[in-house]
Amino acid sequence: PFLMVDRNSGNVGVGTTSPSQLFSITGIVANANETQHLLISGTTQGVIGLLKTDTTSKLWTIRNDNNFKIRESGGDDRLVILSGGKVGIGTTTPNWILQANGTRPFFTLSDSSAGTNLKHWFMSSQGGNLYFGTSSDAYATSTISALTINSNSRIGVGTTTPFEKFSVQGGIGADYFTATSNTATSTFNGGFFV
């Protein structure tokens, strides 16, 4: 039979006489380009809803209106994939292959094999400045950003307020330094040691 209800379990089967789950589908639905195990369609969009039904109920929907969207109840699209392949997180109109939008957004890389409070490096855009830094295992930024690029295109290492094109808070070690300008002047705060 195409549709079967197991009287003992209450499970519903499509294309199967022994549904193992509440709703089981066996076989495929085909169109000219793709094959699907489940096809949900509508004249304007296809929607799947997922609802948690306790005192903290939350509805999420997965929808196709020619763009792929994951939406939280309340109408906010949290993830969008446009038909051209651009992905938006926190935005429905991504302009690049991947765009994340939010207030002071962070991207974090976490190495689960690293030691305590050594796992997480982040990148964050805040107020026109770009920061790279580390975070503790509690996800609290416990140290100053390792690298800062501010809105004036100044780069700071160990400082979030670079005062020149390249500013370093702390000592610098190198085999040699080369100055190519014969007119520029330099200032070394705290002295110059050889």
PyMOL commands that set and color helices and strands:
alter all, ss='L'
color gray80, all
select strands_A, chain A and resi 3-5+12-14+23-25+29-30+35-36+46-52+58-64+68-72+76-81+87-89+98-100+106-110+120-126+129-135+147-149+155-157+166-168
alter strands_A, ss='S'
color yellow, strands_A
deselect
rebuild
show_as cartoon
